[in-house]
Amino acid sequence: MAAEIHSRPQSRRPVLLSKVEGHQDAVSAALLIPKEDGVITAGEDRTIRVWLKRDSGQYWPSIYHTMASPCSAMAYHHDSRRIFVGQDNGAIMEFHISEDFNKMNFVKTYPAHQNRVSAITFCLASEWLISTGHDKCISWMCTRSGSMLGRHYFTSWASCLQYDHETQHAFVGDYSGQITLLKLEQNTCSVITTLKGHEGKVQAICYIQLTRQLVSCSADGGIAVWNMDISREEVRSCHSDKVQAICYIQLTRQLVSCSADGGIAVWNMDISREEAPQWLESDSCQKCEQPFFWNIKQMWDTKTIGLRQHHCRKCGQAVCGKCSTKRSSYPIMGFEFQVRVCDSCFESIKDEDRTSLATFHEGKHNISHMSMDISRGLMVTCGSDRIVKIWDMTPVVGCSLATGFSSR
């Protein structure tokens, strides 16, 4: 159960500070404790644990609490020491953690959902507990009385959530790939719009209040930036697996993303991207006009064998393999690694167009959840491999007074 301590080599990559092990099943959520050398974890093994760094340099659990059902989501408010734990049975339990982080007292249970809780956020200003679940709904409850204020149902499982108290806007991603923007009132809500673009489950969303932008990531491997005028600037992630967690750093205008295969990417968001084109459909190559293999009539008329259809990532045209022999990166459109492009688009891409706008790093473990303490440049990751890792991200996202991070 002890944490493994690693050295800190000087390099331009994330530095693994500690590896915390002890959960007997997947770790659903992990949060760094602000201003403390500690982390709170919740797992599918029905436990919630508070780990503190000891004088030996190792992390040991100061709190070990077993729940009635697997833990699926967690929210923590540091100033009030309130922690909310969502469970697989749909309930959310509130606890109060002592000042020394050695004791956790039960406060109340919220009957928020009829199925697994997928995301939780707590708003102290309104005393609202807002959550989403696999029962296809968002609920908001009063933390003073514990009573339900309202519910809204979707057509798919609600998978992730963000809430902006100033506008009372809730952003809910779902299993179908849609994001619904709602305005929550005391006992009712209204749907403002639905954002469509992802082809897979929305894994996580991040609202940037200063610029009024929403960043989302999906199981389709894509990352999208949505302006609140409903225009979309897509950043196509080069993760080789589904993107499961994102965090935006306002000070450095960077986006950190993590994927299921352990990939960690840091994106320069100070540069506007071009939106990737929609793939065009055609019965024949849009370059050489040779028929594709399903175009029986043209194959018969021209006495030729049909070809396989491909798509140029830069122009979106349907092309055959002979007309798309080249591969190129195109970071301004989000393609950081080489992708298929048609031969004419390859010729139009200049060397400077291939300059990377992101850095990619290997986390070496499954990452299903990530959170950051931006003030210290720390990140914690966790996943189905039962391991929690604490990272120093300052080598890749900035450090010290230049970015506002405190020296450690």
C-alpha positions in Angstrom: 0.0 0.0 0.0 3.0 2.3 0.1 3.8 4.7 -2.7 6.9 4.1 -4.8 9.1 7.2 -5.0 11.0 8.1 -8.1 13.8 10.5 -8.8 13.3 13.7 -10.7 15.5 13.9 -13.8 15.8 17.2 -15.6 13.9 16.8 -18.8 11.1 18.3 -20.9 8.6 15.7 -20.0 6.2 14.9 -17.0 8.1 13.7 -14.0 6.6 10.8 -12.0 6.8 11.7 -8.4 4.9 8.9 -6.7 3.1 5.7 -7.5 0.3 4.9 -5.0 -1.0 1.3 -4.9 -3.5 -0.4 -2.7 -6.9 -0.5 -4.3 -8.2 -4.0 -5.1 -10.2 -2.9 -8.2 -10.2 0.0 -10.7 -9.7 3.5 -9.3 -12.7 5.6 -10.4 -11.4 9.0 -9.3 -8.4 10.6 -7.7 -8.1 14.2 -6.5 -5.1 16.1 -5.1 -5.7 17.9 -1.8 -4.9 21.6 -2.3 -2.0 22.9 -0.2 -1.4 19.4 1.2 0.9 16.5 0.2 -2.1 14.2 -0.1 -4.5 12.6 -2.5 -8.1 11.3 -2.2 -9.1 8.2 -4.2 -12.4 6.3 -4.7 -12.5 2.9 -6.3 -14.7 0.1 -7.7 -13.6 -1.9 -4.6 -16.1 0.2 -2.6 -13.4 2.1 -0.7 -12.6 5.8 -0.4 -9.1 6.5 0.8 -7.2 9.6 1.9 -3.4 9.2 1.3 -1.0 11.5 3.1 2.8 11.8 2.4 4.7 10.7 5.4 8.2 11.8 6.7 9.6 8.8 4.8 8.4 10.3 1.6 5.8 7.5 1.0 2.1 7.9 0.8 0.0 5.9 3.3 -3.8 5.9 3.9 -4.9 8.1 6.8 -8.5 7.3 6.0 -9.9 4.0 4.7 -13.6 3.9 4.4 -15.7 1.1 2.9 -18.9 2.0 1.1 -22.1 -0.1 0.4 -21.6 0.0 -3.4 -18.7 0.6 -5.8 -17.6 4.2 -6.0 -18.0 5.7 -9.4 -17.5 9.5 -9.0 -16.3 12.0 -6.5 -16.2 15.7 -5.7 -14.3 17.5 -3.0 -14.6 21.0 -1.6 -11.4 21.8 0.2 -12.4 25.0 2.2 -15.4 23.2 3.8 -13.7 19.8 3.8 -16.9 18.3 2.3 -16.6 15.3 0.1 -19.3 13.8 -2.1 -19.1 10.2 -3.4 -21.3 8.8 -6.1 -22.0 5.1 -6.2 -22.9 2.4 -8.6 -26.3 2.1 -6.9 -27.2 5.7 -7.8 -26.8 7.2 -4.3 -24.4 10.0 -3.4 -23.0 10.2 0.1 -21.6 13.3 1.8 -18.8 13.2 4.3 -16.9 15.8 6.3 -13.1 15.3 6.6 -11.4 16.5 9.7 -8.7 19.2 9.6 -5.9 16.7 10.1 -7.3 14.4 7.4 -7.4 11.5 9.8 -11.2 11.1 10.2 -14.2 11.2 7.9 -17.7 11.7 9.3 -20.9 10.8 7.5 -23.3 13.7 6.8 -26.1 12.5 4.6 -27.2 10.4 1.7 -28.7 11.9 -1.5 -31.0 9.6 -3.6 -29.8 11.2 -6.8 -30.2 8.5 -9.4 -31.6 5.1 -10.1 -28.4 3.8 -11.6 -24.7 4.4 -11.6 -23.6 8.0 -10.9 -21.2 9.2 -13.6 -20.3 12.8 -12.5 -20.7 15.1 -9.5 -20.2 18.8 -9.0 -20.8 20.8 -5.8 -21.7 24.5 -5.9 -21.2 26.2 -2.6 -22.7 29.5 -3.6 -26.1 28.0 -4.3 -25.7 24.9 -2.0 -26.5 22.7 -5.0 -25.2 19.2 -5.6 -25.5 18.5 -9.3 -24.9 15.0 -10.8 -25.4 12.8 -13.8 -26.0 9.1 -14.1 -26.6 6.1 -16.2 -30.3 6.5 -15.6 -30.1 9.1 -18.4 -30.6 12.1 -16.3 -29.1 15.2 -14.6 -30.3 15.9 -11.1 -29.7 18.9 -8.8 -30.4 18.7 -5.1 -30.2 21.1 -2.1 -27.4 20.2 0.2 -29.0 22.1 3.1 -32.2 20.0 3.1 -31.1 17.0 1.1 -34.2 17.4 -1.1 -34.4 16.9 -4.9 -34.9 20.2 -6.7 -35.1 19.0 -10.3 -34.3 16.4 -12.9 -33.9 16.4 -16.7 -33.8 13.3 -18.8 -31.8 12.6 -22.0 -32.0 9.9 -24.6 -28.6 8.4 -23.7 -26.6 7.7 -20.6 -25.2 11.0 -19.2 -21.5 10.5 -18.9 -19.9 13.8 -17.8 -20.8 17.2 -16.4 -19.6 20.8 -16.0 -21.5 23.6 -14.2 -21.0 27.4 -14.4 -22.7 29.1 -11.4 -22.5 32.6 -12.9 -24.7 31.7 -15.8 -26.4 28.6 -14.2 -25.4 26.7 -17.3 -24.9 22.9 -17.0 -23.0 21.1 -19.8 -23.8 17.4 -20.0 -22.0 14.9 -22.3 -23.7 11.6 -23.1 -23.0 8.2 -24.5 -24.3 9.1 -28.0 -21.6 11.7 -28.4 -23.8 14.8 -27.8 -23.4 17.6 -25.4 -26.5 19.3 -24.0 -26.4 22.9 -22.7 -29.0 23.5 -20.0 -29.9 26.4 -17.8 -30.8 25.2 -14.3 -33.4 27.1 -12.2 -34.5 26.4 -8.7 -37.1 23.7 -9.7 -36.9 23.5 -13.4 -34.5 23.8 -16.4 -34.5 24.8 -20.0 -32.5 23.3 -22.9 -30.4 26.0 -24.6 -28.8 23.9 -27.4 -27.3 20.6 -28.2 -23.7 20.3 -29.6 -23.1 17.5 -32.0 -19.9 16.4 -33.5 -18.4 13.5 -31.6 -18.8 10.0 -33.0 -18.4 8.2 -29.7 -19.2 8.6 -26.0 -18.2 12.0 -24.5 -15.7 11.1 -21.9 -15.0 14.5 -20.3 -15.7 18.2 -20.7 -14.0 21.3 -19.5 -15.7 24.8 -19.4 -13.3 27.8 -19.8 -15.2 30.6 -18.2 -12.9 33.4 -19.3 -13.2 32.7 -23.0 -16.6 31.1 -22.8 -15.4 28.0 -24.6 -16.1 24.3 -23.9 -13.5 21.6 -24.6 -14.7 18.0 -24.9 -13.0 14.7 -25.5 -14.5 11.4 -26.7 -14.2 7.7 -27.1 -13.7 8.4 -30.8 -10.2 9.8 -30.0 -11.2 13.3 -30.8 -10.9 16.6 -28.9 -13.2 19.5 -29.8 -13.2 23.2 -28.8 -16.7 24.7 -28.8 -17.2 28.5 -28.9 -20.4 29.5 -27.2 -21.6 31.0 -30.5 -21.9 27.3 -31.3 -19.0 27.3 -33.8 -16.7 24.3 -33.4 -12.9 24.3 -33.8 -11.9 20.6 -33.7 -8.5 19.4 -32.5 -8.2 15.8 -33.7 -6.3 14.0 -31.0 -3.4 11.7 -32.0 -4.0 9.4 -29.0 -4.2 5.8 -30.2 -7.0 5.1 -27.8 -10.1 6.9 -26.4 -9.4 10.2 -24.7 -10.7 10.0 -21.2 -9.7 13.2 -19.3 -8.8 16.8 -20.1 -7.8 19.9 -18.2 -7.3 23.4 -19.5 -4.5 25.6 -18.0 -5.6 29.3 -18.4 -2.2 30.7 -17.4 -0.3 29.0 -20.2 -3.2 28.5 -22.6 -2.5 24.8 -22.8 -4.7 21.7 -22.8 -3.6 18.5 -21.1 -5.3 15.3 -22.3 -5.0 11.7 -21.2 -6.0 8.5 -22.9 -6.8 4.9 -21.9 -3.5 3.6 -23.3 -1.5 5.9 -21.0 -0.8 8.7 -23.4 -0.4 12.2 -22.0 -0.6 15.1 -24.5 0.0 18.8 -23.9 -1.6 21.0 -26.6 -0.8 24.6 -27.4 -4.2 26.2 -27.5 -2.9 29.8 -28.1 -3.1 29.0 -31.9 -6.5 28.6 -33.6 -6.9 25.4 -35.4 -8.7 24.7 -38.7 -11.7 22.4 -38.4 -11.2 19.1 -40.1 -13.4 18.6 -43.2 -16.3 16.3 -43.3 -15.5 13.2 -45.3 -17.2 13.3 -48.8 -18.9 10.3 -50.3 -18.5 9.3 -53.9 -19.0 6.2 -56.0 -15.6 6.8 -57.7 -12.3 8.4 -56.9 -12.6 12.2 -56.9 -9.1 12.5 -58.4 -8.8 9.9 -61.1 -12.5 8.9 -61.4 -11.8 5.2 -61.1 -14.8 3.3 -59.6 -14.9 2.1 -56.1 -15.6 -1.6 -55.6 -19.3 -1.2 -54.9 -19.9 0.8 -58.2 -21.0 -2.2 -60.2 -22.3 -0.2 -63.2 -19.1 1.8 -63.8 -17.0 -1.3 -63.3 -19.1 -3.1 -65.9 -19.1 -0.2 -68.3 -15.3 0.4 -68.1 -14.3 -3.2 -67.7 -12.2 -2.3 -64.6 -11.9 -3.8 -61.1 -13.3 -1.5 -58.4 -10.9 0.1 -55.9 -11.1 0.6 -52.1 -12.2 4.0 -50.9 -10.0 6.2 -48.7 -10.3 9.8 -47.6 -7.8 12.7 -47.6 -7.7 14.1 -44.0 -6.9 17.6 -45.3 -9.6 18.1 -48.0 -12.0 15.3 -47.1 -12.3 14.0 -50.7 -12.9 10.3 -51.4 -9.8 9.0 -53.1 -8.3 5.7 -54.1 -5.0 4.4 -52.8 -3.0 5.4 -55.9 -4.1 9.0 -55.6 -3.3 9.1 -51.9 0.2 7.6 -51.6 1.5 10.3 -49.3 1.4 10.7 -45.6 1.9 14.0 -43.7 1.3 15.6 -40.3 -0.8 18.8 -40.4 -0.9 20.2 -36.8 -3.0 23.3 -37.6 -5.9 20.8 -38.2 -4.9 18.7 -35.2 -3.1 16.0 -37.0 0.1 15.8 -35.1 1.2 12.5 -36.6 1.3 11.4 -40.2 -2.1 10.7 -41.7 -3.4 9.9 -45.2 -3.6 12.9 -47.6 -4.2 13.0 -51.3 -1.1 13.7 -53.5 -2.2 17.2 -54.4 -2.8 18.2 -50.8 0.6 16.8 -49.9 2.2 19.1 -52.4 0.4 22.1 -50.8 1.6 21.5 -47.3 4.8 23.4 -46.5 7.5 22.3 -44.1 6.5 25.0 -41.6 2.9 23.7 -41.7 4.3 20.5 -40.2 5.6 22.2 -37.0 4.1 20.4 -34.0 1.6 22.3 -31.8 1.6 19.6 -29.0 3.9 17.3 -27.1 3.2 13.7 -26.4 4.3 11.6 -23.4 3.9 8.1 -22.1 2.1 7.6 -18.7 2.7 3.9 -18.8 -0.6 2.9 -17.2 -4.3 2.9 -18.0 -5.7 6.4 -17.4 -9.5 6.7 -17.0 -9.4 9.8 -14.7 -7.1 12.8 -14.3 -7.1 16.0 -12.2 -4.6 18.8 -11.8 -3.6 21.2 -9.0 -2.6 24.0 -11.4 -1.2 26.2 -8.7 1.5 23.6 -8.0 1.8 22.1 -11.5 0.8 18.7 -10.2 -1.4 16.1 -11.9 -2.8 12.8 -10.6 -3.9 10.0 -12.9 -5.7 6.7 -12.1 -7.4 3.9 -14.0 -8.4 0.3 -14.3 -4.9 -1.0 -13.5 -5.6 0.0 -9.8 -2.6 2.4 -9.8 -2.6 6.1 -8.9 0.3 8.2 -10.2 1.3 11.7 -9.1 3.1 13.8 -11.7 5.1 17.0 -11.8 3.9 18.7 -15.0 5.9 21.9 -14.7 8.6 20.8 -17.2 6.0 20.7 -20.0 3.4 23.2 -18.9 5.6 26.0 -17.4 6.9 26.6 -13.9 7.7 29.2 -11.3 6.7 32.9 -11.7 6.5 32.7 -15.4 3.2 30.9 -15.2 2.1 31.5 -11.7 3.1 28.1 -10.4 4.6 28.2 -6.9 8.1 26.7 -6.5 8.1 23.4 -4.7 
